[in-house]
Amino acid sequence: MEETNLKNLPIGVFDSGVGGLTVVREIMRQIPKERIVYFGDTARVPYGSKSKETVTKYSRQIVRFLKTQNVKAIVIACNTASAYALEQIEKEIDIPIIGVVKPGAVTAARATDNGKIGVIATEGTINSEIYTQYIKALKSDAKVMGKACPLFVPLVEEGLLEDPVTDEIAQRYLSVLIDSGIDTLILGCTHYPLIRSTVGRVMGEAVTLVNPAYETAIELKRLLTEKNMLQDEKPALGTNQYQFFVSDGAEKFQHFANTIFKYGVLAVKQINIEEY
Amino acid sequence: MEETNLKNLPIGVFDSGVGGLTVVREIMRQIPKERIVYFGDTARVPYGSKSKETVTKYSRQIVRFLKTQNVKAIVIACNTASAYALEQIEKEIDIPIIGVVKPGAVTAARATDNGKIGVIATEGTINSEIYTQYIKALKSDAKVMGKACPLFVPLVEEGLLEDPVTDEIAQRYLSVLIDSGIDTLILGCTHYPLIRSTVGRVMGEAVTLVNPAYETAIELKRLLTEKNMLQDEKPALGTNQYQFFVSDGAEKFQHFANTIFKYGVLAVKQINIEEY
């Protein structure tokens, strides 16, 4: 395939559900000329409490689907899938693929002064210890403290972004991290940026919050530039620049997407992901 | 197949995950000679926020798996799957199948004095309005008020059975039901019996709580008796009376199961449910 063609191809982005849209939002901001094909696995959400084996199988099916959409690169916009499946899948495919974990780890390793970094994430991401591995590879004397926060996703999905209950749960989850003296905290699940202000209030101003979505978009831009795949022209008029696919509940997904993006998400298609 | 053989066959029970074990517990209590094959769809849990189409597809796959285990009857121990899939699936199979919704509705219709019945359940069960339909068919002047309680399942799974946060969330969800003057409340999700005391405290003593699991086991016994399928002999020594299958996380499931049952759940097998 010629380079000029490659540039015109879309970027594939996937997540277990709607959370990955916070990553899409960053990609849209930082490389606004790119086309994006998003897949949200709403029929099998959430991934955070499932096994490595199952999350890897699901991620493989999604990668196969995205390849049918002729994507030039893939972003795993889900921390759990990045933690469990990226290493295996990047060996199996012939296009660039990145996750959200490494960019988040790099930023945190740079941001910390005292070398104490906290990670809040799903059970799966914490159990994988992947953030610890990446951070230690960059900064071997760093101390990394992980804390699974299983109620944060349901609280966000229930819309309790600013609420005494969310405050109370955040205080319980985060107290052990406050006590440990971290100066940097990674928001290691794509839902968490939506309760950033609650987490920031509980942790206090002295703690730097790292949102891997932001860093992932920067890393993606760097990678596409290096491979000479970065789109430099706006899509032609009439091109459907952003396409959204889900495995269940297209209407519900569209409703949520429209609360995240300023412009309208016009169409969401449902596919049978088990066929891939 | 001869009747004597039929009696010896196990009962199939399924749920989206672990919640259905509260139904299994009731079946074990009320018909202790029966063999049971349980399937928990832990790879795709929860069902409560998914569409009718997807929940029906998943239920069909599970029924096909249970048939390979040579079950004589099936219990859908999940309110959402009972609400969305039972009516369709009972047309498609040649063995008796019951859900948890109808037994719960029958009991509530009998229990109410003032004709005002509340239902708390997942989004899917409430949206299906199935409890309302069953209750109205029995008692046409009944008033049924449904309320989805999406945070109850994650709170139970986080182990906050007796906790100020669960109290606060229960008060928010239930206040509209208290105001409406119901005298009977159906616990329309298999997780909810585990926070029965919180719900009871918030609703007050005057409100009767209905646990469909209990009534479902009675209905199952009645059905098996009527069809001359009830097991009247204890399983032979060495028989594996209870078998548990899941689609993910066998170890985690076993751990949870052992908090519900007094004796040990010895083995849990993982299968690939997408193959059925």
Contacts between the chains, C-beta under 8 A, distances in Angstrom:
chain1	res1	chain2	res2	distance
A	42	B	50	7.5
A	43	B	44	7.1
A	43	B	50	6.3
A	43	B	54	5.0
A	44	B	43	7.1
A	44	B	44	5.1
A	49	B	249	7.8
A	50	B	42	7.5
A	50	B	43	6.3
A	50	B	248	5.3
A	50	B	249	6.7
A	51	B	248	5.2
A	51	B	249	5.2
A	53	B	248	7.7
A	54	B	43	5.0
A	54	B	247	7.6
A	54	B	248	4.5
A	54	B	249	7.8
A	150	B	154	6.7
A	150	B	157	7.2
A	150	B	158	5.7
A	151	B	154	5.7
A	151	B	155	7.3
A	151	B	158	5.7
A	153	B	154	8.0
A	154	B	150	6.7
A	154	B	151	5.7
A	154	B	153	8.0
A	154	B	154	4.1
A	155	B	151	7.3
A	157	B	150	7.3
A	158	B	150	5.6
A	158	B	151	5.6
A	164	B	168	7.6
A	165	B	165	5.9
A	165	B	168	5.8
A	165	B	169	6.4
A	168	B	164	7.6
A	168	B	165	5.8
A	169	B	165	6.4
A	247	B	54	7.6
A	248	B	50	5.3
A	248	B	51	5.3
A	248	B	53	7.7
A	248	B	54	4.5
A	249	B	49	7.8
A	249	B	50	6.7
A	249	B	51	5.2
A	249	B	54	7.8
A	274	B	274	5.1
